Amino acid sequence: ARSLGASPSACSPREEVSETSSGRVSRSRETETLSSATMSLSPYERDFVLDGVDQDLRVDGRGRLDHRAMILELGTTPQASGSARLRLGDTDVMVAVKADIGTPPKAYPTHGRLSCAVELSASADPKYEGRGGEKAGAELARALERGLLGASASGAASLSAAASGERSRGGTNNTDNSHGAGAALNMQSLGIQKGKTCWALRCECLVLSADGSALDALSIAIKAALADCKIPKVTAVAGPNGGDPTELELDDDPEQCSRLDVSNVPLTVTVSRIGDAHVVDATADESAVADFAVAFAVDKNGETRGMTTTMSTNSRSHNGPGADLSSLRVMRKIAKDVCGGLHRATDAFLIAAASTRSAEDDEEDGDDEDVHGEDV
């Protein structure tokens, strides 16, 4: 597991807890040195956020395990093979999938390739200007690929197994490949010519506005963009002479394009621990006061495909317990339960979009037949 955007040089505020005459516990904090993520919050604002989490009534009215309202759109980038845009509260992300012909992995000559790239707009946060945005984007891209392509045995795979309380298994499924413990897509479906050519999918992500949970929003947008992706039909044509190289012909008929099976693509749920409570879909202000957070990439079957930890400076400054194994198991259970609802909502949207697309195609075919009949 890798850390996302933590600033280890900052110190947290010192906290004192006292009990008032009414019996209610109140917090008073003496601010020492705060990181840039918490500089925008005054001690009173921090107390307001923390008290809301304690009472299971967050600043925006949500409970601890509630997501913000989401708006999902498909086909937002016509030039791409597939695209989607997701608004999660004030977090706004876009994903465009580009399908190019490349070379398959040497160890798996019949498989395709998949990669992610994340760009963070400087207008989303001043800290994303220059190399700060490049570093954060690279960390987000690695976290997304970890869930899509399978965790490496030395990284998140072992931590995911430990969090779930399971021992490593020797068996594999039909999507296992050199990309990791198990790819979410059937990579063999992206192969064209064994050992020579394949489809190389690149998910180009753009964070337009960041108010927390950018990784969660990107995972939903990627699944939608992959579902929207059209893979053209390719035919290998041999040259007239025996020694001539084989040429590839792409069919430009949209009806001949194939779709990707995204049923195993995971969604990411970031669980943050704030005090003694856990919250999902934390805003930027809530993330600033969290002790630590863990992002779990969970598929529809409840299996954890990847895990990324975000350690907060609040726990490091006073040698807090951090993300111990028991906490990881509790947080994984929360992510599994919450992610089930996200998968159902996302899949229902994609099924409805596919039905609408099929109905529109049928109408177009009917119109073409009517026109042809009139011409005759």
C-alpha positions in Angstrom: 0.0 0.0 0.0 1.2 3.5 -0.8 0.6 6.8 0.9 -1.5 9.5 -0.9 -0.4 13.1 -0.4 0.6 13.2 3.2 2.7 16.0 4.5 4.9 14.4 7.3 6.5 17.7 8.3 3.5 19.3 9.9 2.4 19.1 13.6 -1.1 18.6 14.8 -3.0 20.8 17.3 -2.8 19.7 20.9 -6.1 18.5 22.2 -7.6 18.9 25.7 -10.9 17.3 26.7 -13.0 18.6 29.5 -16.5 17.9 30.8 -18.9 20.8 31.2 -21.4 21.2 34.0 -24.1 19.7 31.8 -22.1 16.5 31.4 -21.3 17.1 27.8 -17.7 16.6 26.6 -16.2 19.6 24.9 -12.9 19.9 23.1 -10.4 22.8 23.3 -7.4 22.8 21.0 -4.2 24.7 21.3 -2.8 25.1 17.8 0.9 24.6 17.3 2.0 24.2 13.7 -0.5 23.2 11.1 0.0 21.8 7.7 -1.2 23.6 4.6 -4.3 21.3 4.5 -5.5 22.5 7.9 -4.4 26.2 7.7 -7.8 27.2 6.3 -9.6 25.8 9.3 -9.8 27.8 12.6 -9.9 25.9 15.9 -13.6 26.6 16.1 -14.2 25.3 12.7 -12.3 22.1 13.5 -14.3 21.6 16.6 -17.5 22.1 14.6 -16.5 19.4 12.1 -15.4 17.0 14.9 -18.6 17.5 17.0 -20.7 16.8 13.9 -18.9 13.5 13.3 -19.3 12.6 17.0 -23.0 13.2 16.8 -23.4 11.4 13.4 -24.6 14.7 11.9 -21.9 16.1 9.6 -21.7 19.7 8.5 -23.6 19.0 5.3 -26.3 17.0 7.1 -25.1 13.5 6.2 -24.5 10.6 8.5 -21.1 9.1 8.9 -21.6 6.4 6.2 -23.5 8.6 3.6 -22.2 9.7 0.3 -22.9 13.1 -1.2 -25.2 13.4 -4.2 -23.6 12.2 -7.5 -24.3 13.3 -11.1 -22.9 10.9 -13.7 -22.7 11.6 -17.5 -21.5 9.5 -20.3 -20.0 10.5 -23.7 -18.7 13.8 -22.5 -15.7 13.7 -24.8 -16.7 12.8 -28.3 -13.1 12.4 -29.5 -12.4 9.6 -27.0 -13.3 5.9 -27.4 -15.3 6.2 -24.1 -15.8 9.0 -21.6 -17.6 10.0 -18.5 -17.9 12.9 -16.0 -18.8 12.6 -12.3 -19.8 15.3 -9.9 -19.6 14.2 -6.2 -20.7 17.1 -4.2 -18.1 19.8 -5.1 -15.6 17.3 -6.4 -15.7 17.2 -10.3 -13.8 14.7 -12.4 -13.6 13.7 -16.0 -12.3 10.5 -17.6 -11.6 9.8 -21.3 -10.5 6.4 -22.5 -8.3 6.2 -25.6 -7.9 2.9 -27.5 -4.7 2.6 -29.5 -2.9 -0.3 -31.1 0.2 -1.3 -29.2 2.4 -4.3 -28.3 1.2 -6.9 -25.8 3.3 -7.9 -22.7 6.1 -10.3 -23.5 4.9 -12.7 -20.8 1.3 -12.7 -22.0 1.4 -12.2 -25.8 -2.4 -12.6 -26.2 -3.3 -9.9 -23.7 -3.9 -6.2 -24.1 -2.7 -3.3 -22.0 -4.4 -0.8 -19.6 -2.9 2.3 -17.9 -4.1 5.4 -16.1 -2.9 9.0 -16.0 -4.3 11.7 -13.7 -4.0 15.4 -14.1 -5.1 17.8 -11.3 -6.2 21.2 -12.4 -4.4 24.0 -10.6 -7.7 25.8 -10.2 -8.9 22.9 -8.0 -6.3 23.6 -5.4 -3.2 25.9 -5.4 -1.0 23.0 -4.1 -1.5 21.3 -7.4 0.5 23.9 -9.3 3.8 22.6 -10.7 5.4 19.4 -9.3 2.9 19.2 -6.5 0.1 18.4 -9.0 2.4 15.9 -10.9 3.2 14.0 -7.7 -0.4 13.8 -6.5 -1.5 12.8 -10.0 1.0 10.0 -10.2 -0.1 8.7 -6.7 -3.7 8.7 -7.8 -2.9 6.9 -11.0 -1.0 4.2 -9.2 -3.9 3.7 -6.8 -6.4 3.4 -9.7 -4.2 0.9 -11.6 -3.8 -1.1 -8.4 -7.5 -1.7 -8.3 -7.9 -2.3 -12.1 -4.9 -4.4 -12.8 -4.4 -6.3 -9.5 -2.2 -5.5 -6.5 1.4 -6.6 -6.6 2.3 -9.5 -4.2 4.7 -7.3 -2.2 2.3 -4.4 -1.9 -1.4 -3.9 -1.4 -2.2 -7.6 -2.0 -0.7 -8.7 1.2 -2.2 -5.9 3.1 -5.6 -6.5 1.6 -5.5 -10.1 2.6 -4.4 -9.2 6.1 -7.3 -6.7 6.4 -9.8 -9.3 5.3 -8.3 -11.9 7.6 -7.6 -14.3 4.8 -4.5 -16.3 3.9 -3.1 -16.1 0.5 -4.5 -18.6 -2.0 -2.6 -20.3 -4.7 -5.6 -20.5 -7.1 -6.2 -17.9 -9.8 -9.1 -17.0 -12.0 -9.3 -16.5 -15.7 -8.5 -12.8 -15.6 -5.2 -13.3 -13.7 -2.2 -12.0 -15.7 1.1 -10.3 -15.4 -0.6 -7.1 -14.4 -1.0 -8.4 -10.8 -3.2 -10.6 -8.6 -6.1 -10.3 -11.0 -7.2 -7.8 -13.6 -10.7 -6.4 -13.4 -11.0 -6.6 -17.2 -10.6 -9.7 -19.4 -7.3 -8.6 -20.9 -7.4 -11.4 -23.5 -10.3 -9.7 -25.1 -7.9 -6.8 -26.0 -5.5 -9.0 -27.9 -5.3 -8.8 -31.7 -2.3 -10.7 -33.0 -0.4 -13.0 -30.7 2.9 -11.4 -29.6 2.5 -8.6 -32.2 -0.4 -6.3 -31.6 -3.1 -5.6 -29.0 -5.4 -2.8 -27.9 -3.8 -0.5 -25.4 -6.3 1.4 -23.3 -5.3 4.6 -21.5 -7.7 6.2 -19.0 -6.9 9.9 -19.0 -8.4 11.5 -15.9 -8.8 15.1 -15.1 -9.7 16.5 -11.6 -11.5 19.8 -12.3 -12.5 20.5 -8.7 -11.4 18.8 -5.5 -13.4 18.8 -2.3 -12.3 15.4 -0.9 -12.7 11.8 -2.2 -11.2 12.5 -5.6 -10.0 8.9 -5.8 -13.5 7.6 -5.1 -15.0 9.8 -7.8 -12.3 8.8 -10.3 -13.0 5.1 -9.8 -16.7 5.6 -10.6 -16.0 7.7 -13.6 -13.4 5.2 -14.9 -15.9 2.3 -14.7 -18.5 4.4 -16.5 -16.0 5.5 -19.2 -14.9 1.9 -19.8 -18.5 0.8 -20.1 -19.0 3.6 -22.7 -15.8 2.6 -24.6 -16.2 1.2 -28.1 -13.5 -1.1 -29.4 -13.4 -1.2 -33.3 -13.4 -4.5 -35.1 -9.9 -5.3 -36.4 -9.2 -7.7 -39.3 -5.7 -9.0 -40.1 -5.1 -9.0 -43.8 -2.2 -10.9 -45.3 -0.2 -9.4 -48.1 -0.4 -10.7 -51.7 3.0 -12.4 -51.4 4.0 -14.9 -48.7 6.7 -12.7 -47.2 4.6 -9.5 -47.0 3.8 -8.2 -43.5 0.2 -8.6 -42.2 -1.8 -5.4 -42.3 -4.6 -4.5 -39.9 -7.9 -3.1 -41.2 -10.2 -1.3 -38.8 -13.9 -1.4 -39.4 -15.4 2.1 -39.0 -19.0 0.7 -38.6 -20.1 1.6 -35.1 -22.4 -1.4 -35.0 -19.4 -3.7 -35.4 -17.6 -2.2 -32.3 -17.4 -4.4 -29.2 -18.0 -3.3 -25.6 -15.9 -4.1 -22.5 -17.2 -6.2 -19.7 -16.9 -3.9 -16.7 -18.8 -6.2 -14.2 -15.6 -6.9 -12.3 -14.3 -3.3 -12.3 -14.0 -2.2 -8.6 -15.1 1.0 -7.1 -13.1 2.8 -4.4 -14.4 3.8 -1.0 -12.2 5.9 1.2 -12.8 5.4 4.9 -11.5 8.0 7.2 -11.1 7.7 11.0 -11.9 10.9 12.8 -11.6 10.4 16.6 -13.3 7.2 17.5 -15.6 7.3 14.5 -15.3 6.3 10.8 -16.7 8.3 7.9 -16.9 7.7 4.1 -16.7 10.3 1.4 -14.9 12.9 3.6 -14.9 16.5 2.4 -11.6 18.5 2.3 -12.4 19.9 5.8 -13.1 16.5 7.2 -10.0 15.1 5.7 -8.0 17.8 7.3 -9.0 16.7 10.8 -8.9 12.9 10.1 -6.4 10.7 12.0 -5.8 8.6 8.9 -7.8 7.2 5.9 -7.7 4.0 3.8 -9.0 3.7 0.3 -10.4 0.2 -0.6 -11.0 -0.8 -4.2 -13.9 -3.3 -3.9 -15.6 -5.2 -6.7 -19.3 -6.2 -6.8 -18.5 -9.5 -5.0 -17.1 -7.7 -2.0 -13.5 -8.7 -2.8 -10.8 -6.1 -2.1 -8.7 -5.6 -5.2 -6.4 -2.9 -3.9 -5.8 -0.7 -0.9 -4.1 2.7 -0.5 -3.5 4.3 2.9 -3.4 8.0 3.6 -1.6 8.7 6.9 -2.6 12.0 8.6 -0.1 14.2 10.3 -2.5 14.4 13.2 -1.5 10.9 14.3 2.1 11.1 13.5 2.8 14.2 15.5 1.9 12.6 18.8 2.8 9.0 17.9 -0.8 7.9 17.6 -1.8 4.3 16.9 -2.2 4.8 13.1 -3.7 2.2 10.8 -3.3 -0.9 12.9 -4.5 -4.3 11.7 -7.8 -4.3 13.7 -8.7 -0.8 12.4 -8.0 -2.0 8.9 -10.4 -4.9 9.3 -13.1 -2.6 10.6 -12.6 -0.1 7.9 -12.6 -2.8 5.2 -15.9 -4.1 6.5 -17.4 -0.6 6.2 -16.0 -0.1 2.7 -17.4 -3.5 1.6 -20.9 -2.6 2.9 -20.9 0.9 1.5 -19.4 -0.2 -1.9 -22.3 -2.7 -2.4 -24.7 0.2 -2.7 -22.4 2.2 -5.0 -22.1 -0.8 -7.3 -25.9 -1.3 -7.5 -26.5 2.4 -8.2 -23.7 2.6 -10.8 -24.7 -0.6 -12.5 -28.4 0.4 -12.6 -27.3 3.7 -14.3 -25.1 1.9 -16.9 -27.9 -0.7 -17.7 -30.4 2.1 -18.2 -27.9 4.0 -20.4 -27.3 0.8 -22.5 -31.1 0.3 -22.9 -31.5 3.9 -24.0 -28.7 3.5 -26.5 -30.2 0.3 -27.9 -33.6 1.9 -28.3 -32.0 4.8 -30.1 -30.1 2.5 -32.5 -33.3 0.6 -33.2 -35.1 3.8 -34.1 -32.3 4.9 -36.4 -32.4 1.5 -38.1 -36.2 1.8 -38.6 -35.8 5.3 -40.1 -33.2 4.0 -42.5 -35.5 1.2 -43.6 -38.4 3.7 -44.2 -36.2 5.9 -46.3 -35.0 3.0 -48.3 -38.5 1.8 -48.9 -39.5 5.3 -50.2 -36.6 5.4 -52.5 -37.6 2.1 -54.0 
